[in-house]
Amino acid sequence: MTDAATELLDLLDVDPVKDNLFRGIGVGGETSTRIFGGHVIAQALASAYLTVPDDRPCHSLHAYFLRPGNPEYSVDYQVERDRDGATFTTRRVVALQQGKQIFNMIASFHLPREGWEHQHPMPDVKGPDGLLNRAELRAAAMDSIPEALRKDFVRKRPIEIREVAPRDFIAPAPVDDHHDLWFRMQAARGCTPAIQHCVLAYASDLELLGSSLRPHGLTWFQNKVMTASLDHSLYFHAPVQFENWHLYSMDSPFAGTERSFNRGSIYSQDGRLIASVAQEGLLRAIGD
């Protein structure tokens, strides 16, 4: 288990403060300058799970990012028990830092039952074997990155990512908005179904907003564009075993008025659709 993966599992171990109030650590994850959006989603989901019967997995969540999170402070998660029905359970979660809301989420949990099934097929893309991982690509490109960004650029991260068609970090050509990558966290092996969901929720915020940068030849390292996740929706369709490779197939059907819409489908390596994701993000020229 890598130190970064241990850190992620530790931050998912939220502490009960009192009834329906939980506290999570703010430091750790993708960046040292602010709390990564997937970090807050995962901790909020972990908090909600602590108030739900074990036989009801989360089937969907919908979240809004209200303010940037500061990694120097812990985050409090207030859970509201909106409904406990015969087959569905609903929870609202508000994340607070220094007395201010930074995030809110509603999540629904369902007692699974047999029903009709269908799904779209997994895209036919190159498998993960032979692809360079994120750490290798970033290590090779470090000298081209502005010095102020290098420490975060090559920091150890918990999720292993292998992009099918990686772009240049500084001067990529405009390309199609479709984007495919493989990802996993081997340290998830043996985790409970709830924690598997939380790890996937964390990972679902990785690279998704980047789909909207591709048609414009933009990256986060050019000092041209300011981006931020505005909301995030995640639908779980099947049990997660995130120690194994999963394909994250993403696209961005629209960008305009300083916002982009991005969506993704997450498949197990054998082709089963595990989850679907949708997100709107800020896409603002720096200096405006």
Phi and psi in degrees as GROMACS dihedral restraints (atoms count N, CA, C in turn):
[ dihedral_restraints ]
;  ai    aj    ak    al  type     phi  dphi    fc
    3     4     5     6     1   -73.8    20    10
    4     5     6     7     1   159.1    20    10
    6     7     8     9     1   -59.1    20    10
    7     8     9    10     1   -39.4    20    10
    9    10    11    12     1   -65.8    20    10
   10    11    12    13     1   -38.9    20    10
   12    13    14    15     1   -67.4    20    10
   13    14    15    16     1   -40.2    20    10
   15    16    17    18     1   -60.3    20    10
   16    17    18    19     1   -41.3    20    10
   18    19    20    21     1   -61.7    20    10
   19    20    21    22     1   -41.7    20    10
   21    22    23    24     1   -64.7    20    10
   22    23    24    25     1   -45.6    20    10
   24    25    26    27     1   -63.4    20    10
   25    26    27    28     1   -35.1    20    10
   27    28    29    30     1   -65.5    20    10
   28    29    30    31     1   -41.3    20    10
   30    31    32    33     1   -71.7    20    10
   31    32    33    34     1   -19.1    20    10
   33    34    35    36     1   -80.0    20    10
   34    35    36    37     1   -11.1    20    10
   36    37    38    39     1   -87.3    20    10
   37    38    39    40     1    73.3    20    10
   39    40    41    42     1   -70.8    20    10
   40    41    42    43     1   147.8    20    10
   42    43    44    45     1   -96.6    20    10
   43    44    45    46     1   129.2    20    10
   45    46    47    48     1   -67.3    20    10
   46    47    48    49     1   130.0    20    10
   48    49    50    51     1  -100.8    20    10
   49    50    51    52     1   -47.1    20    10
   51    52    53    54     1  -160.4    20    10
   52    53    54    55     1  -174.1    20    10
   54    55    56    57     1   -52.8    20    10
   55    56    57    58     1   122.2    20    10
   57    58    59    60     1    65.9    20    10
   58    59    60    61     1    15.8    20    10
   60    61    62    63     1  -125.9    20    10
   61    62    63    64     1   127.9    20    10
   63    64    65    66     1  -130.6    20    10
   64    65    66    67     1   155.4    20    10
   66    67    68    69     1  -127.8    20    10
   67    68    69    70     1   133.8    20    10
   69    70    71    72     1  -123.4    20    10
   70    71    72    73     1   151.6    20    10
   72    73    74    75     1   -73.3    20    10
   73    74    75    76     1   148.1    20    10
   75    76    77    78     1   -95.3    20    10
   76    77    78    79     1   -25.2    20    10
   78    79    80    81     1   -81.6    20    10
   79    80    81    82     1   147.9    20    10
   81    82    83    84     1   117.4    20    10
   82    83    84    85     1   158.6    20    10
   84    85    86    87     1   106.4    20    10
   85    86    87    88     1  -137.3    20    10
   87    88    89    90     1   -81.8    20    10
   88    89    90    91     1   -27.5    20    10
   90    91    92    93     1  -147.2    20    10
   91    92    93    94     1   156.2    20    10
   93    94    95    96     1   -97.8    20    10
   94    95    96    97     1    -8.0    20    10
   96    97    98    99     1   -91.5    20    10
   97    98    99   100     1   -25.8    20    10
   99   100   101   102     1  -155.6    20    10
  100   101   102   103     1   167.5    20    10
  102   103   104   105     1   -78.8    20    10
  103   104   105   106     1   125.8    20    10
  105   106   107   108     1   -61.3    20    10
  106   107   108   109     1   138.2    20    10
  108   109   110   111     1   -57.2    20    10
  109   110   111   112     1   -41.5    20    10
  111   112   113   114     1   -62.5    20    10
  112   113   114   115     1   -28.8    20    10
  114   115   116   117     1   -60.5    20    10
  115   116   117   118     1   -48.3    20    10
  117   118   119   120     1   -69.7    20    10
  118   119   120   121     1   -40.9    20    10
  120   121   122   123     1   -57.8    20    10
  121   122   123   124     1   -47.4    20    10
  123   124   125   126     1   -64.8    20    10
  124   125   126   127     1   -42.8    20    10
  126   127   128   129     1   -68.0    20    10
  127   128   129   130     1   -37.5    20    10
  129   130   131   132     1   -63.7    20    10
  130   131   132   133     1   -41.6    20    10
  132   133   134   135     1   -66.5    20    10
  133   134   135   136     1   -40.9    20    10
  135   136   137   138     1   -60.1    20    10
  136   137   138   139     1   -39.5    20    10
  138   139   140   141     1   -65.7    20    10
  139   140   141   142     1   -45.2    20    10
  141   142   143   144     1   -61.2    20    10
  142   143   144   145     1   -41.1    20    10
  144   145   146   147     1   -59.5    20    10
  145   146   147   148     1   -30.1    20    10
  147   148   149   150     1   -70.9    20    10
  148   149   150   151     1    -7.1    20    10
  150   151   152   153     1  -113.4    20    10
  151   152   153   154     1    10.1    20    10
  153   154   155   156     1  -122.1    20    10
  154   155   156   157     1   142.7    20    10
  156   157   158   159     1   -57.4    20    10
  157   158   159   160     1   147.2    20    10
  159   160   161   162     1   -63.3    20    10
  160   161   162   163     1   -22.4    20    10
  162   163   164   165     1   -87.5    20    10
  163   164   165   166     1     9.1    20    10
  165   166   167   168     1  -121.5    20    10
  166   167   168   169     1    92.2    20    10
  168   169   170   171     1   -71.8    20    10
  169   170   171   172     1   153.4    20    10
  171   172   173   174     1   -66.0    20    10
  172   173   174   175     1   135.1    20    10
  174   175   176   177     1  -111.6    20    10
  175   176   177   178     1   -19.0    20    10
  177   178   179   180     1  -161.2    20    10
  178   179   180   181     1   152.6    20    10
  180   181   182   183     1  -144.6    20    10
  181   182   183   184     1   150.1    20    10
  183   184   185   186     1  -137.0    20    10
  184   185   186   187     1   124.5    20    10
  186   187   188   189     1  -134.4    20    10
  187   188   189   190     1   153.6    20    10
  189   190   191   192     1  -126.8    20    10
  190   191   192   193     1   136.0    20    10
  192   193   194   195     1   -94.1    20    10
  193   194   195   196     1   121.0    20    10
  195   196   197   198     1  -102.1    20    10
  196   197   198   199     1   -39.7    20    10
  198   199   200   201     1  -144.1    20    10
  199   200   201   202     1   153.2    20    10
  201   202   203   204     1   -63.7    20    10
  202   203   204   205     1   142.2    20    10
  204   205   206   207     1   -89.2    20    10
  205   206   207   208     1   142.0    20    10
  207   208   209   210     1   -98.7    20    10
  208   209   210   211     1   117.7    20    10
  210   211   212   213     1   -67.8    20    10
  211   212   213   214     1    -7.9    20    10
  213   214   215   216     1   -79.4    20    10
  214   215   216   217     1    -9.6    20    10
  216   217   218   219     1  -125.9    20    10
  217   218   219   220     1   152.6    20    10
  219   220   221   222     1   -72.4    20    10
  220   221   222   223     1   167.4    20    10
  222   223   224   225     1  -122.1    20    10
  223   224   225   226     1   132.2    20    10
  225   226   227   228     1   -97.4    20    10
  226   227   228   229     1   137.2    20    10
  228   229   230   231     1  -119.7    20    10
  229   230   231   232     1   109.4    20    10
  231   232   233   234     1   -92.9    20    10
  232   233   234   235     1   119.9    20    10
  234   235   236   237     1  -103.1    20    10
  235   236   237   238     1   126.9    20    10
  237   238   239   240     1  -104.1    20    10
  238   239   240   241     1   128.1    20    10
  240   241   242   243     1   -88.6    20    10
  241   242   243   244     1    83.7    20    10
  243   244   245   246     1   -68.0    20    10
  244   245   246   247     1   -41.3    20    10
  246   247   248   249     1  -155.9    20    10
  247   248   249   250     1   138.8    20    10
  249   250   251   252     1  -127.3    20    10
  250   251   252   253     1    92.6    20    10
  252   253   254   255     1   -97.2    20    10
  253   254   255   256     1  -174.2    20    10
  255   256   257   258     1   -64.7    20    10
  256   257   258   259     1   -38.3    20    10
  258   259   260   261     1  -128.8    20    10
  259   260   261   262     1   -15.5    20    10
  261   262   263   264     1  -119.9    20    10
  262   263   264   265     1   141.0    20    10
  264   265   266   267     1  -126.8    20    10
  265   266   267   268     1   134.5    20    10
  267   268   269   270     1  -123.6    20    10
  268   269   270   271     1   136.7    20    10
  270   271   272   273     1  -132.9    20    10
  271   272   273   274     1   141.8    20    10
  273   274   275   276     1  -108.8    20    10
  274   275   276   277     1   140.9    20    10
  276   277   278   279     1  -130.2    20    10
  277   278   279   280     1   128.9    20    10
  279   280   281   282     1  -114.2    20    10
  280   281   282   283     1   126.8    20    10
  282   283   284   285     1   -99.2    20    10
  283   284   285   286     1   128.9    20    10
  285   286   287   288     1  -124.8    20    10
  286   287   288   289     1   143.1    20    10
  288   289   290   291     1  -139.1    20    10
  289   290   291   292     1   123.5    20    10
  291   292   293   294     1    53.0    20    10
  292   293   294   295     1    39.2    20    10
  294   295   296   297     1    83.0    20    10
  295   296   297   298     1     0.8    20    10
  297   298   299   300     1  -117.9    20    10
  298   299   300   301     1   142.0    20    10
  300   301   302   303     1   -69.4    20    10
  301   302   303   304     1   130.1    20    10
  303   304   305   306     1  -112.1    20    10
  304   305   306   307     1   -10.9    20    10
  306   307   308   309     1  -169.5    20    10
  307   308   309   310     1   144.7    20    10
  309   310   311   312     1  -139.8    20    10
  310   311   312   313     1   156.8    20    10
  312   313   314   315     1  -152.3    20    10
  313   314   315   316     1   144.5    20    10
  315   316   317   318     1  -118.1    20    10
  316   317   318   319     1   135.4    20    10
  318   319   320   321     1  -132.4    20    10
  319   320   321   322     1   144.1    20    10
  321   322   323   324     1  -121.4    20    10
  322   323   324   325     1   140.1    20    10
  324   325   326   327     1  -123.0    20    10
  325   326   327   328     1   144.0    20    10
  327   328   329   330     1  -137.1    20    10
  328   329   330   331     1   136.5    20    10
  330   331   332   333     1   -75.7    20    10
  331   332   333   334     1   110.4    20    10
  333   334   335   336     1   -64.8    20    10
  334   335   336   337     1   141.9    20    10
  336   337   338   339     1  -138.3    20    10
  337   338   339   340     1   158.2    20    10
  339   340   341   342     1   -68.5    20    10
  340   341   342   343     1   144.2    20    10
  342   343   344   345     1  -161.7    20    10
  343   344   345   346     1  -179.4    20    10
  345   346   347   348     1   -62.8    20    10
  346   347   348   349     1   149.3    20    10
  348   349   350   351     1  -133.6    20    10
  349   350   351   352     1   141.3    20    10
  351   352   353   354     1  -160.3    20    10
  352   353   354   355     1   163.3    20    10
  354   355   356   357     1  -160.8    20    10
  355   356   357   358     1   157.0    20    10
  357   358   359   360     1   -73.0    20    10
  358   359   360   361     1   147.5    20    10
  360   361   362   363     1   -71.3    20    10
  361   362   363   364     1   154.8    20    10
  363   364   365   366     1   -68.1    20    10
  364   365   366   367     1   139.1    20    10
  366   367   368   369     1   -58.5    20    10
  367   368   369   370     1   147.8    20    10
  369   370   371   372     1   -87.3    20    10
  370   371   372   373     1    92.9    20    10
  372   373   374   375     1  -127.5    20    10
  373   374   375   376     1   166.8    20    10
  375   376   377   378     1   -63.1    20    10
  376   377   378   379     1   139.3    20    10
  378   379   380   381     1   -73.4    20    10
  379   380   381   382     1   174.8    20    10
  381   382   383   384     1   -71.6    20    10
  382   383   384   385     1   -24.0    20    10
  384   385   386   387     1   -63.9    20    10
  385   386   387   388     1   128.8    20    10
  387   388   389   390     1    91.7    20    10
  388   389   390   391     1   -12.7    20    10
  390   391   392   393     1   -83.6    20    10
  391   392   393   394     1   143.8    20    10
  393   394   395   396     1   -72.7    20    10
  394   395   396   397     1   144.5    20    10
  396   397   398   399     1   -87.8    20    10
  397   398   399   400     1   169.9    20    10
  399   400   401   402     1   -58.4    20    10
  400   401   402   403     1   -41.2    20    10
  402   403   404   405     1   -64.0    20    10
  403   404   405   406     1   -40.3    20    10
  405   406   407   408     1   -66.5    20    10
  406   407   408   409     1   -43.7    20    10
  408   409   410   411     1   -63.1    20    10
  409   410   411   412     1   -41.1    20    10
  411   412   413   414     1   -72.8    20    10
  412   413   414   415     1   -37.5    20    10
  414   415   416   417     1   -61.2    20    10
  415   416   417   418     1   -40.1    20    10
  417   418   419   420     1   -69.1    20    10
  418   419   420   421     1   -26.4    20    10
  420   421   422   423     1  -101.7    20    10
  421   422   423   424     1     3.1    20    10
  423   424   425   426     1   -57.3    20    10
  424   425   426   427     1   -38.4    20    10
  426   427   428   429     1   -65.8    20    10
  427   428   429   430     1   -19.3    20    10
  429   430   431   432     1   -88.7    20    10
  430   431   432   433     1    -7.5    20    10
  432   433   434   435     1   -90.4    20    10
  433   434   435   436     1   138.2    20    10
  435   436   437   438     1   -51.6    20    10
  436   437   438   439     1   139.0    20    10
  438   439   440   441     1   -56.9    20    10
  439   440   441   442     1   -35.1    20    10
  441   442   443   444     1   -65.6    20    10
  442   443   444   445     1   -20.1    20    10
  444   445   446   447     1  -101.3    20    10
  445   446   447   448     1    -7.2    20    10
  447   448   449   450     1   -66.4    20    10
  448   449   450   451     1   -37.9    20    10
  450   451   452   453     1   -61.3    20    10
  451   452   453   454     1   -47.4    20    10
  453   454   455   456     1   -70.4    20    10
  454   455   456   457     1   -32.5    20    10
  456   457   458   459     1   -59.2    20    10
  457   458   459   460     1   -39.2    20    10
  459   460   461   462     1  -109.8    20    10
  460   461   462   463     1    13.8    20    10
  462   463   464   465     1   -63.6    20    10
  463   464   465   466     1   151.3    20    10
  465   466   467   468     1   -71.4    20    10
  466   467   468   469     1   137.0    20    10
  468   469   470   471     1  -126.3    20    10
  469   470   471   472     1   152.5    20    10
  471   472   473   474     1   -76.9    20    10
  472   473   474   475     1   -26.6    20    10
  474   475   476   477     1   -99.9    20    10
  475   476   477   478     1   124.4    20    10
  477   478   479   480     1   -80.8    20    10
  478   479   480   481     1   128.1    20    10
  480   481   482   483     1  -125.0    20    10
  481   482   483   484     1   135.0    20    10
  483   484   485   486     1  -129.4    20    10
  484   485   486   487     1   107.8    20    10
  486   487   488   489     1   -77.2    20    10
  487   488   489   490     1   141.3    20    10
  489   490   491   492     1   -71.4    20    10
  490   491   492   493     1   -39.5    20    10
  492   493   494   495     1  -137.8    20    10
  493   494   495   496     1    75.7    20    10
  495   496   497   498     1   -63.9    20    10
  496   497   498   499     1   149.1    20    10
  498   499   500   501     1  -103.8    20    10
  499   500   501   502     1   163.7    20    10
  501   502   503   504     1   -63.5    20    10
  502   503   504   505     1   139.3    20    10
  504   505   506   507     1   -74.0    20    10
  505   506   507   508     1   -25.1    20    10
  507   508   509   510     1  -110.5    20    10
  508   509   510   511     1   -43.7    20    10
  510   511   512   513     1  -133.1    20    10
  511   512   513   514     1    63.5    20    10
  513   514   515   516     1   -78.4    20    10
  514   515   516   517     1   149.4    20    10
  516   517   518   519     1   -75.4    20    10
  517   518   519   520     1   148.6    20    10
  519   520   521   522     1   -59.1    20    10
  520   521   522   523     1   133.5    20    10
  522   523   524   525     1  -137.0    20    10
  523   524   525   526     1   176.7    20    10
  525   526   527   528     1   -60.4    20    10
  526   527   528   529     1   150.7    20    10
  528   529   530   531     1   -73.7    20    10
  529   530   531   532     1   -14.5    20    10
  531   532   533   534     1   -67.4    20    10
  532   533   534   535     1   140.4    20    10
  534   535   536   537     1  -148.8    20    10
  535   536   537   538     1   127.0    20    10
  537   538   539   540     1  -124.2    20    10
  538   539   540   541     1   137.2    20    10
  540   541   542   543     1  -146.1    20    10
  541   542   543   544     1   157.1    20    10
  543   544   545   546     1  -103.6    20    10
  544   545   546   547     1   139.8    20    10
  546   547   548   549     1  -146.6    20    10
  547   548   549   550     1   159.1    20    10
  549   550   551   552     1  -167.5    20    10
  550   551   552   553     1   168.1    20    10
  552   553   554   555     1  -139.7    20    10
  553   554   555   556     1   103.1    20    10
  555   556   557   558     1   -60.4    20    10
  556   557   558   559     1   -25.2    20    10
  558   559   560   561     1   -70.1    20    10
  559   560   561   562     1    -8.3    20    10
  561   562   563   564     1   -74.0    20    10
  562   563   564   565     1   -12.5    20    10
  564   565   566   567     1   -56.5    20    10
  565   566   567   568     1   128.8    20    10
  567   568   569   570     1    87.6    20    10
  568   569   570   571     1    -4.2    20    10
  570   571   572   573     1   -73.9    20    10
  571   572   573   574     1   156.0    20    10
  573   574   575   576     1   -65.5    20    10
  574   575   576   577     1   159.9    20    10
  576   577   578   579     1   -56.0    20    10
  577   578   579   580     1   -36.6    20    10
  579   580   581   582     1   -64.3    20    10
  580   581   582   583     1   -45.4    20    10
  582   583   584   585     1   -68.4    20    10
  583   584   585   586     1   -35.2    20    10
  585   586   587   588     1   -57.3    20    10
  586   587   588   589     1   -43.9    20    10
  588   589   590   591     1   -61.5    20    10
  589   590   591   592     1   -42.7    20    10
  591   592   593   594     1   -65.0    20    10
  592   593   594   595     1   -40.0    20    10
  594   595   596   597     1   -65.0    20    10
  595   596   597   598     1   -43.3    20    10
  597   598   599   600     1   -65.4    20    10
  598   599   600   601     1   -37.5    20    10
  600   601   602   603     1   -59.9    20    10
  601   602   603   604     1   -43.1    20    10
  603   604   605   606     1   -58.0    20    10
  604   605   606   607     1   -50.2    20    10
  606   607   608   609     1   -68.7    20    10
  607   608   609   610     1   -26.1    20    10
  609   610   611   612     1   -66.0    20    10
  610   611   612   613     1   -16.5    20    10
  612   613   614   615     1   -89.4    20    10
  613   614   615   616     1    -1.8    20    10
  615   616   617   618     1   -82.5    20    10
  616   617   618   619     1   127.8    20    10
  618   619   620   621     1    69.7    20    10
  619   620   621   622     1    -7.7    20    10
  621   622   623   624     1   -63.9    20    10
  622   623   624   625     1   -48.9    20    10
  624   625   626   627     1   -63.8    20    10
  625   626   627   628     1   -25.9    20    10
  627   628   629   630     1   -62.6    20    10
  628   629   630   631     1   -20.2    20    10
  630   631   632   633     1   -59.7    20    10
  631   632   633   634     1   -33.9    20    10
  633   634   635   636     1   -74.6    20    10
  634   635   636   637     1   -15.5    20    10
  636   637   638   639     1   -82.8    20    10
  637   638   639   640     1   -24.9    20    10
  639   640   641   642     1   -60.5    20    10
  640   641   642   643     1   -45.8    20    10
  642   643   644   645     1   -66.4    20    10
  643   644   645   646     1   -15.5    20    10
  645   646   647   648     1  -106.1    20    10
  646   647   648   649     1     5.2    20    10
  648   649   650   651     1    64.7    20    10
  649   650   651   652     1    31.6    20    10
  651   652   653   654     1  -105.5    20    10
  652   653   654   655     1   151.6    20    10
  654   655   656   657     1  -139.5    20    10
  655   656   657   658     1   171.6    20    10
  657   658   659   660     1   -75.9    20    10
  658   659   660   661     1    -4.0    20    10
  660   661   662   663     1  -108.9    20    10
  661   662   663   664     1    10.3    20    10
  663   664   665   666     1   -97.9    20    10
  664   665   666   667     1    -9.0    20    10
  666   667   668   669     1    60.3    20    10
  667   668   669   670     1    37.3    20    10
  669   670   671   672     1  -114.3    20    10
  670   671   672   673     1   -25.9    20    10
  672   673   674   675     1  -134.4    20    10
  673   674   675   676     1   139.0    20    10
  675   676   677   678     1  -106.5    20    10
  676   677   678   679     1   127.1    20    10
  678   679   680   681     1  -126.7    20    10
  679   680   681   682     1   154.9    20    10
  681   682   683   684     1  -161.8    20    10
  682   683   684   685     1   143.2    20    10
  684   685   686   687     1   -71.9    20    10
  685   686   687   688     1   130.1    20    10
  687   688   689   690     1   -97.2    20    10
  688   689   690   691     1   -39.0    20    10
  690   691   692   693     1  -149.8    20    10
  691   692   693   694     1   173.4    20    10
  693   694   695   696     1  -159.4    20    10
  694   695   696   697     1   126.5    20    10
  696   697   698   699     1  -122.5    20    10
  697   698   699   700     1   137.5    20    10
  699   700   701   702     1  -138.0    20    10
  700   701   702   703     1   130.5    20    10
  702   703   704   705     1  -119.4    20    10
  703   704   705   706     1   122.5    20    10
  705   706   707   708     1   -93.3    20    10
  706   707   708   709     1   127.1    20    10
  708   709   710   711     1  -106.9    20    10
  709   710   711   712     1   -23.0    20    10
  711   712   713   714     1  -153.4    20    10
  712   713   714   715     1   160.2    20    10
  714   715   716   717     1   -57.3    20    10
  715   716   717   718     1   149.6    20    10
  717   718   719   720     1  -107.7    20    10
  718   719   720   721     1   135.2    20    10
  720   721   722   723     1  -128.4    20    10
  721   722   723   724     1    79.6    20    10
  723   724   725   726     1   -77.9    20    10
  724   725   726   727     1    -0.5    20    10
  726   727   728   729     1   -69.7    20    10
  727   728   729   730     1   -15.7    20    10
  729   730   731   732     1   -99.1    20    10
  730   731   732   733     1   159.5    20    10
  732   733   734   735     1   -64.4    20    10
  733   734   735   736     1   139.4    20    10
  735   736   737   738     1  -130.0    20    10
  736   737   738   739     1   143.3    20    10
  738   739   740   741     1   -92.1    20    10
  739   740   741   742     1   128.1    20    10
  741   742   743   744     1  -108.4    20    10
  742   743   744   745     1   106.8    20    10
  744   745   746   747     1  -105.4    20    10
  745   746   747   748     1   117.6    20    10
  747   748   749   750     1  -124.7    20    10
  748   749   750   751     1   156.6    20    10
  750   751   752   753     1  -153.3    20    10
  751   752   753   754     1   171.9    20    10
  753   754   755   756     1  -134.0    20    10
  754   755   756   757     1    92.7    20    10
  756   757   758   759     1   -67.2    20    10
  757   758   759   760     1   -19.7    20    10
  759   760   761   762     1  -152.8    20    10
  760   761   762   763     1   143.2    20    10
  762   763   764   765     1  -143.2    20    10
  763   764   765   766     1   140.1    20    10
  765   766   767   768     1   175.4    20    10
  766   767   768   769     1   159.7    20    10
  768   769   770   771     1    49.3    20    10
  769   770   771   772     1    40.6    20    10
  771   772   773   774     1    68.3    20    10
  772   773   774   775     1    17.2    20    10
  774   775   776   777     1  -131.9    20    10
  775   776   777   778     1   151.1    20    10
  777   778   779   780     1  -127.7    20    10
  778   779   780   781     1   148.2    20    10
  780   781   782   783     1  -110.0    20    10
  781   782   783   784     1   129.9    20    10
  783   784   785   786     1  -132.3    20    10
  784   785   786   787     1   145.5    20    10
  786   787   788   789     1  -143.4    20    10
  787   788   789   790     1   158.3    20    10
  789   790   791   792     1  -151.1    20    10
  790   791   792   793     1   153.6    20    10
  792   793   794   795     1  -124.0    20    10
  793   794   795   796     1   133.7    20    10
  795   796   797   798     1  -114.2    20    10
  796   797   798   799     1   122.5    20    10
  798   799   800   801     1  -118.2    20    10
  799   800   801   802     1   144.2    20    10
  801   802   803   804     1   -69.5    20    10
  802   803   804   805     1   162.3    20    10
  804   805   806   807     1   -64.0    20    10
  805   806   807   808     1   -23.9    20    10
  807   808   809   810     1   -86.9    20    10
  808   809   810   811     1     7.2    20    10
  810   811   812   813     1    98.8    20    10
  811   812   813   814     1     5.7    20    10
  813   814   815   816     1   -83.4    20    10
  814   815   816   817     1   132.6    20    10
  816   817   818   819     1   -74.2    20    10
  817   818   819   820     1   115.8    20    10
  819   820   821   822     1   -95.7    20    10
  820   821   822   823     1   -38.4    20    10
  822   823   824   825     1  -158.8    20    10
  823   824   825   826     1   158.0    20    10
  825   826   827   828     1  -127.1    20    10
  826   827   828   829     1   147.4    20    10
  828   829   830   831     1  -135.2    20    10
  829   830   831   832     1   145.0    20    10
  831   832   833   834     1  -140.9    20    10
  832   833   834   835     1   143.8    20    10
  834   835   836   837     1  -154.3    20    10
  835   836   837   838     1   139.0    20    10
  837   838   839   840     1  -107.0    20    10
  838   839   840   841     1   140.8    20    10
  840   841   842   843     1  -134.1    20    10
  841   842   843   844     1   156.0    20    10
  843   844   845   846     1   -75.0    20    10
  844   845   846   847     1   138.2    20    10
  846   847   848   849     1  -139.2    20    10
  847   848   849   850     1    88.1    20    10
  849   850   851   852     1  -123.1    20    10
  850   851   852   853     1   133.6    20    10
  852   853   854   855     1   -66.0    20    10
  853   854   855   856     1   133.5    20    10
  855   856   857   858     1   -67.6    20    10
  856   857   858   859     1   132.5    20    10
  858   859   860   861     1   105.0    20    10
  859   860   861   862     1   -16.2    20    10
